[in-house]
Amino acid sequence: MLGPGAALVIGAFTVGIGASAAGAAVADYQGAWVLSGHDCQDVYASGGKKASFKKPLDMFAPAFIVSGRRLTTPAATCRIRSVRPAGDRELLHLDCANAVAANDVRVLLAASPPDGLKRYYGEHDPTGVDYRRCAR
């Protein structure tokens, strides 16, 4: 089990898409993200060429980083295996691991303009949780 810090990576259902579309969809999620209402500077280190979590690491920070085909939370590192359409949302299929375990995880996301996204707890979740992209 990944633990509460990996709560970002929760959802469960599947549909299909080709690999090239998955690559394009992953590009839309690149960057550092934080739960709306939280400050980026409280979670992320300043400086450097790529986003990183502040030290000491807050395992429960409501944030994640997508870099290439990797999604990293304070509690786990995941490889994005696929991104598939699920109605007006997208289903990310992840292989995640932390110091204790490895899990197959599904996350349901949708774009939320101007520069945000919503994470849904399942296909019947009508509201989702808002995340915003931190400055690059």
trRosetta pair geometry for C-beta under 8 A, 3 or more apart (Angstrom, degrees):
i j d omega theta_ij theta_ji phi_ij phi_ji
1 100 7.5 -20 62 104 58 129
1 101 6.0 74 25 40 29 155
1 103 7.4 49 -117 -59 28 139
2 5 7.6 -113 145 68 89 74
2 6 3.6 -45 134 48 127 157
2 9 6.9 1 73 64 167 123
2 75 6.2 108 167 125 91 119
2 76 5.0 -19 -153 -62 121 142
2 96 6.0 -3 -90 122 140 130
2 98 5.6 121 -139 -6 74 126
2 100 8.0 167 -113 63 34 106
2 101 6.6 -116 -70 72 54 106
2 103 5.7 -93 -40 18 106 136
2 105 7.5 1 -18 -72 149 138
3 6 5.7 91 65 13 66 100
3 59 7.6 -27 120 164 136 121
3 75 5.5 -132 75 -173 113 146
3 76 8.0 165 45 -44 93 107
3 98 6.9 -51 18 43 114 168
3 100 7.7 91 -31 37 114 137
4 7 5.7 -1 -170 -44 54 108
4 60 6.3 1 109 -114 107 96
4 75 7.6 155 77 -54 46 166
5 59 4.3 -87 -77 161 150 77
5 60 5.1 -105 -94 -89 86 45
5 61 7.5 34 -145 35 99 56
5 73 6.1 155 143 136 86 118
5 74 5.2 -92 -177 80 127 96
5 75 3.0 132 93 -37 120 133
5 76 7.3 156 100 -9 97 84
6 9 5.2 -36 170 33 91 109
6 73 5.3 144 -110 69 62 152
6 75 4.5 -110 -47 84 83 123
6 76 4.5 38 -99 1 124 129
6 96 6.7 120 -156 163 139 150
6 98 7.0 -117 -51 -46 136 132
6 105 7.8 -106 160 -103 119 160
7 10 6.0 -28 -170 -14 53 124
7 62 7.9 -40 66 -116 114 82
8 62 7.5 141 -68 -156 100 63
8 64 5.2 144 176 -45 173 134
8 73 5.3 180 29 -92 132 134
8 107 6.9 4 144 -119 72 134
8 119 6.4 -88 -153 -137 69 166
9 71 7.5 136 -85 112 114 132
9 73 6.9 -119 -20 -23 108 140
9 76 6.9 -70 10 71 146 142
9 78 6.4 157 -102 -60 148 154
9 94 5.9 -79 -146 58 124 150
9 96 5.8 90 145 -55 170 158
9 105 4.2 23 159 158 114 149
9 106 8.0 125 178 62 75 20
9 107 5.2 -73 -134 -67 55 114
10 105 7.3 -63 -82 -162 33 106
10 107 7.0 61 44 -103 28 72
10 121 6.1 -7 108 -136 112 69
11 91 7.0 -155 122 -133 136 85
11 105 7.9 79 43 169 75 75
11 106 4.6 -102 88 111 88 85
11 107 5.1 121 19 -123 126 23
11 108 4.1 167 -138 -9 153 92
11 120 6.6 72 -105 89 121 76
11 121 6.7 -167 -90 -171 73 25
11 122 6.0 170 -137 -88 69 47
12 106 5.3 122 -97 58 40 129
12 122 6.6 -18 40 -114 78 92
13 86 6.9 111 94 -133 110 137
13 91 6.7 -108 83 -110 73 145
13 106 6.9 174 34 138 38 157
13 108 7.8 29 43 -73 95 123
13 122 7.5 88 -10 -156 113 75
13 123 5.5 -4 19 -35 152 125
14 84 6.9 48 -161 64 66 155
14 91 6.5 -178 -116 128 45 158
14 93 7.2 36 -111 -78 103 123
14 106 7.2 -109 -70 -113 79 146
15 84 5.1 176 76 143 78 126
15 85 6.4 -69 95 81 133 61
15 86 5.4 159 15 -93 130 73
15 91 6.5 127 30 21 89 138
16 84 6.0 -77 -138 -142 9 131
17 21 5.0 -99 170 80 116 129
17 22 6.0 138 103 -57 116 87
17 82 7.1 153 61 178 99 111
17 83 7.1 -46 69 98 145 57
17 84 4.4 179 7 -124 112 72
17 85 5.8 114 -69 5 128 82
18 21 5.2 91 66 12 82 102
18 22 7.1 -140 104 -9 44 91
19 22 5.3 -55 -150 33 37 117
19 23 6.6 40 153 -23 68 100
19 82 7.7 -86 -108 -117 63 92
20 23 5.7 -48 -153 30 35 113
20 24 6.8 34 150 -16 64 103
21 24 5.6 -52 -150 36 37 112
21 25 6.3 38 152 -20 68 105
21 83 7.6 -129 121 85 76 95
22 25 5.7 -55 -148 37 32 111
22 26 6.4 36 153 -23 65 103
22 82 5.0 -75 -125 -152 145 64
22 83 4.4 144 -143 41 74 81
22 84 7.1 -16 -93 -63 99 57
23 26 5.8 -50 -148 31 31 112
23 27 6.8 39 151 -25 61 101
24 27 5.6 -50 -159 26 35 117
24 28 7.3 40 146 -24 62 98
25 28 5.7 -46 -162 22 41 116
25 29 7.3 25 149 -9 65 105
25 83 3.8 -151 92 113 135 146
25 90 5.7 173 -166 -147 137 155
26 29 6.0 -68 -160 40 40 105
26 30 7.4 67 145 -54 67 82
26 66 7.2 -161 -172 176 77 127
26 68 7.8 1 150 158 130 32
26 69 6.0 -17 -163 -103 158 68
26 80 5.6 141 -113 108 122 155
26 83 5.7 -169 -54 -18 75 139
27 30 5.9 -20 -160 -19 42 115
28 111 7.0 -68 167 -80 133 113
29 33 7.9 -39 -169 -40 82 136
29 66 4.5 23 126 52 95 173
29 71 7.8 -20 131 -95 133 108
29 92 8.0 8 -24 -80 170 140
29 109 7.2 52 -97 117 128 164
29 117 7.2 18 -114 -54 88 161
30 66 5.3 -120 -111 101 32 102
30 67 6.8 76 -145 -103 82 38
30 68 8.0 66 -112 -35 103 24
31 51 6.8 91 -169 -20 49 146
31 65 7.3 -107 132 -146 28 65
31 66 6.3 11 40 54 43 88
31 133 5.0 31 110 -151 144 110
31 134 6.9 -175 161 52 105 70
31 136 6.2 -81 -123 -85 111 97
32 40 6.9 96 116 -146 122 110
32 43 7.9 167 173 102 119 115
32 44 5.4 42 -180 -88 157 147
32 51 3.7 -179 -58 -140 120 158
32 63 7.0 6 -179 -178 86 113
32 64 7.9 -178 -151 97 51 37
32 65 5.0 -20 -103 -104 70 85
32 133 7.0 108 74 -161 53 64
32 134 4.3 -34 92 44 106 118
32 136 7.9 154 20 -97 95 58
33 63 6.2 170 92 -154 58 67
33 64 5.4 -5 59 60 105 75
33 65 7.3 -180 19 -84 74 35
33 66 7.4 36 -8 -3 114 96
33 117 7.0 -35 -132 37 142 114
33 131 4.6 34 174 161 115 127
33 132 6.9 162 -150 80 72 27
33 133 5.7 -44 -96 -99 74 52
33 134 6.9 -158 -89 -5 20 85
34 38 4.9 -122 162 85 114 110
34 39 7.4 -42 136 102 161 14
34 40 5.3 -158 -3 -90 146 65
34 43 5.5 167 -105 26 122 152
34 44 7.7 -108 -58 -21 122 107
34 61 7.9 -56 -128 165 92 99
34 62 6.7 86 -165 96 63 78
34 63 4.5 -17 -103 -102 69 102
34 131 6.5 159 79 -156 24 84
34 132 6.3 -26 63 60 76 76
34 134 5.8 64 -4 -53 109 107
35 38 5.0 63 69 9 83 123
35 62 3.5 -5 -12 121 130 130
35 63 6.9 -102 -7 -66 76 61
35 129 6.8 -35 -133 157 99 113
35 130 7.3 97 -163 89 59 60
35 131 5.7 -55 -97 -103 39 74
36 116 7.0 18 -69 -135 114 138
36 129 8.0 -167 24 167 98 69
36 130 3.9 3 -5 103 135 109
36 131 6.5 -140 -29 -102 77 18
36 132 5.4 89 -88 -17 78 104
38 42 6.4 -111 177 60 89 128
38 43 6.7 54 144 -32 123 124
38 61 7.8 140 175 -164 155 80
38 62 6.0 158 -12 61 157 106
38 63 7.3 -120 101 -60 145 102
39 42 4.4 90 74 -4 96 107
39 43 7.4 169 93 -2 57 87
40 43 6.2 -77 -157 45 36 99
40 44 5.4 -22 173 25 79 118
40 134 3.6 128 -125 -122 137 119
40 135 6.9 155 89 19 169 77
41 44 6.8 -67 -107 58 27 79
41 46 7.0 7 -129 -58 89 107
42 54 7.6 -94 156 2 32 148
42 61 7.9 -180 117 -131 90 116
43 53 6.5 -60 167 -134 74 77
43 54 6.3 -168 166 4 23 106
43 58 7.1 -93 -122 47 72 123
43 61 4.8 133 -126 -172 106 138
43 63 4.5 113 179 -23 155 162
43 134 7.9 -139 68 -65 113 150
44 51 5.7 -52 -143 -157 130 93
44 52 6.8 119 -155 72 78 40
44 53 6.4 -77 -108 -112 52 36
44 54 6.3 129 166 -37 5 84
44 63 7.3 -147 -51 172 89 157
44 134 6.0 144 6 127 152 171
45 48 6.6 45 105 11 112 132
45 52 4.9 -16 35 81 118 93
45 53 6.8 57 -15 113 93 18
45 54 5.0 146 -65 -92 73 58
45 55 7.1 19 -76 1 124 77
48 51 7.9 146 94 -86 118 14
48 52 6.2 -4 83 9 163 117
50 67 6.3 49 -168 -114 131 141
51 65 4.9 -171 97 -123 124 126
51 67 7.3 -161 47 -62 97 117
51 134 7.1 116 -116 72 132 125
51 136 7.9 -81 -53 -129 104 61
52 65 7.6 -7 -95 -62 30 164
53 57 5.4 55 120 -121 131 89
53 58 7.6 -141 -178 36 120 72
53 61 6.9 159 -140 50 118 153
53 63 7.3 146 -104 91 100 128
53 65 7.6 -126 -46 -21 84 126
53 72 8.0 -125 -25 127 113 116
53 74 5.6 123 -123 -99 162 86
54 57 7.3 159 85 -97 56 44
54 58 7.4 25 67 -1 100 96
57 61 7.9 -108 -178 1 66 124
57 74 5.5 158 177 -156 104 103
58 61 4.1 94 90 -44 109 101
58 74 6.0 -60 86 -137 55 164
59 74 5.0 -176 -132 127 31 117
59 75 5.2 72 -165 -79 86 91
60 74 7.1 -65 2 73 16 141
60 75 7.9 45 -76 -47 40 118
61 74 4.9 102 40 -29 99 144
62 131 8.0 -146 145 -104 97 97
63 73 7.2 146 88 -140 53 68
63 74 6.9 67 63 -30 90 101
64 71 5.8 10 172 -178 126 90
64 72 6.4 161 -160 80 74 44
64 73 4.8 -38 -100 -88 93 72
64 131 7.9 -22 34 -148 96 155
65 70 7.9 5 105 111 87 94
65 71 7.3 165 83 -154 47 45
65 72 4.7 -11 57 57 96 98
66 70 7.1 163 -151 87 47 53
66 71 5.2 -14 -99 -101 78 76
66 72 8.0 178 -79 18 32 69
66 80 7.6 36 -142 -41 103 139
67 70 5.2 -16 66 64 79 103
67 72 7.3 -4 18 4 103 112
69 79 6.1 28 129 -163 98 71
69 80 4.6 -129 -169 50 74 96
70 77 6.6 -21 -164 -170 108 92
70 78 6.8 140 -161 78 57 54
70 79 6.4 -36 -101 -103 64 51
70 80 7.0 -132 -69 -5 13 90
71 77 7.9 152 83 -162 48 45
71 78 4.4 -19 65 66 92 111
71 80 5.8 89 -17 -58 104 98
71 92 7.3 69 -31 156 155 149
71 94 6.2 -66 45 -116 128 134
71 96 8.0 -52 78 -93 100 99
71 107 8.0 -118 131 17 171 155
72 76 7.4 -162 -148 98 50 50
72 77 5.1 -9 -110 -113 86 72
72 78 7.1 -169 -77 24 39 72
73 76 5.1 25 49 47 103 77
73 77 7.9 -150 32 -72 62 35
73 78 7.7 42 -2 -7 91 108
75 98 5.6 -25 158 -104 73 140
76 96 4.7 30 161 -178 135 111
76 97 6.4 156 -156 76 91 26
76 98 4.4 -73 -97 -63 77 97
77 96 7.0 162 84 -148 34 66
77 97 6.1 -23 63 62 81 78
77 98 7.5 137 14 -87 68 54
78 94 4.0 -2 -178 -174 131 123
78 95 6.3 151 -157 75 71 42
78 96 3.9 -29 -94 -92 96 82
78 97 7.6 151 -88 14 51 59
78 105 6.7 -71 -121 50 136 126
79 94 6.7 147 70 -158 44 67
79 95 4.6 -6 51 55 98 101
79 96 7.9 -161 20 -72 59 42
80 83 6.7 5 174 -48 119 93
80 92 5.9 -58 -137 -164 100 108
80 93 7.6 101 -166 71 57 53
80 94 5.9 -37 -103 -101 50 79
81 93 4.6 -60 66 102 109 98
81 94 6.5 179 6 -102 90 20
81 95 5.9 87 -46 -18 113 94
82 92 7.5 173 90 -150 49 44
82 93 4.6 17 50 39 89 114
83 90 5.4 8 -177 173 95 123
83 91 7.2 158 -156 79 47 47
83 92 5.4 -14 -103 -100 77 71
83 93 7.8 -150 -71 17 33 74
84 90 6.7 151 73 -161 34 72
84 91 4.8 -22 63 60 90 99
84 93 7.2 36 1 -17 109 106
85 89 7.8 130 -164 83 53 44
85 90 6.1 -49 -105 -106 41 70
85 91 7.7 16 101 14 8 86
86 89 4.8 -33 77 80 96 91
86 90 6.3 139 20 -123 89 16
86 91 4.5 81 -31 -31 131 103
86 108 6.4 -73 68 -131 150 101
86 123 6.8 -112 164 -106 125 103
87 123 7.8 108 11 -148 132 99
88 110 6.1 34 127 -127 80 135
89 108 5.3 27 152 -178 141 93
89 109 6.4 154 -168 81 92 30
89 110 4.2 -75 -111 -65 75 103
89 120 6.4 -44 -128 12 156 138
89 123 8.0 -161 47 -119 143 68
90 108 7.4 161 81 -153 40 52
90 109 5.4 -25 63 68 89 83
90 110 6.7 146 11 -87 75 53
91 106 6.0 -13 -171 -168 100 105
91 107 7.3 148 -159 76 51 44
91 108 5.6 -22 -101 -99 68 71
92 106 7.0 154 80 -157 53 51
92 107 4.4 -13 58 60 106 97
92 108 7.7 -161 19 -73 75 24
92 109 6.3 27 -12 7 112 115
93 104 7.5 -12 -173 -174 87 89
93 105 7.8 153 -161 84 43 48
93 106 5.7 -18 -104 -103 61 79
94 104 7.5 152 84 -163 54 44
94 105 4.5 -23 68 68 105 95
94 106 7.2 177 21 -84 81 28
94 107 6.4 34 -9 -3 124 107
95 102 7.0 3 178 -177 84 105
95 103 7.9 172 -156 88 46 39
95 104 6.3 -25 -104 -104 63 61
95 105 7.7 160 -95 23 14 81
96 102 6.8 168 92 -155 47 58
96 103 5.3 -15 65 62 96 83
96 104 7.8 158 23 -99 80 12
96 105 4.9 13 3 4 125 130
97 101 7.1 -144 -139 109 64 39
97 102 4.1 -18 -97 -102 94 84
97 103 7.6 162 -81 17 48 61
98 101 6.5 17 49 49 85 62
107 119 6.6 -46 -173 -143 101 102
108 119 7.0 113 79 -164 62 56
108 120 4.2 -52 99 62 116 101
108 121 7.7 -53 47 36 118 8
108 122 7.0 115 15 -117 149 13
108 123 6.9 -162 -111 -74 162 57
108 125 7.7 143 84 43 138 121
109 117 5.3 2 -170 172 108 126
109 118 6.8 152 -155 79 56 51
109 119 5.7 -26 -98 -100 77 61
109 120 7.3 -170 -81 11 26 83
110 117 6.5 160 80 -161 38 78
110 118 5.0 -9 57 53 90 100
110 120 7.2 43 -2 -22 103 114
110 128 6.9 -104 36 -81 108 166
111 116 7.7 115 -173 86 53 53
111 117 5.8 -55 -114 -106 34 78
112 116 4.1 -47 83 95 101 99
112 117 5.3 150 16 -117 95 17
112 118 4.8 98 -47 -30 131 89
112 128 7.9 -163 -64 101 136 142
112 130 6.1 -118 105 -126 165 88
113 116 7.1 45 131 38 2 82
115 132 6.4 61 100 -159 84 82
115 133 4.8 -89 156 37 101 112
116 130 5.8 -1 172 -166 139 92
116 131 6.1 161 -163 85 85 50
116 132 4.6 -45 -100 -100 97 65
116 133 6.8 -147 -91 -6 43 77
117 130 7.7 150 83 -151 36 52
117 131 5.2 -14 63 61 82 100
117 133 7.9 73 -5 -46 95 88
118 128 3.4 57 172 132 116 149
118 129 6.5 138 -158 60 70 36
118 130 5.8 -35 -99 -92 75 53
118 131 7.4 167 -96 17 24 79
119 128 6.0 150 69 -165 32 96
119 129 5.0 -25 60 58 89 95
119 131 6.3 52 -16 -15 104 118
120 123 7.4 81 128 -86 137 24
120 125 4.3 166 -166 72 93 126
120 128 4.4 -59 -80 -97 73 93
120 129 7.8 171 -82 13 32 73
121 125 4.6 122 45 -67 80 149
121 128 7.8 -179 -5 -112 69 50
121 129 7.9 72 -41 -12 89 107
122 125 5.1 117 52 -20 65 100
125 128 6.0 106 127 -68 115 57
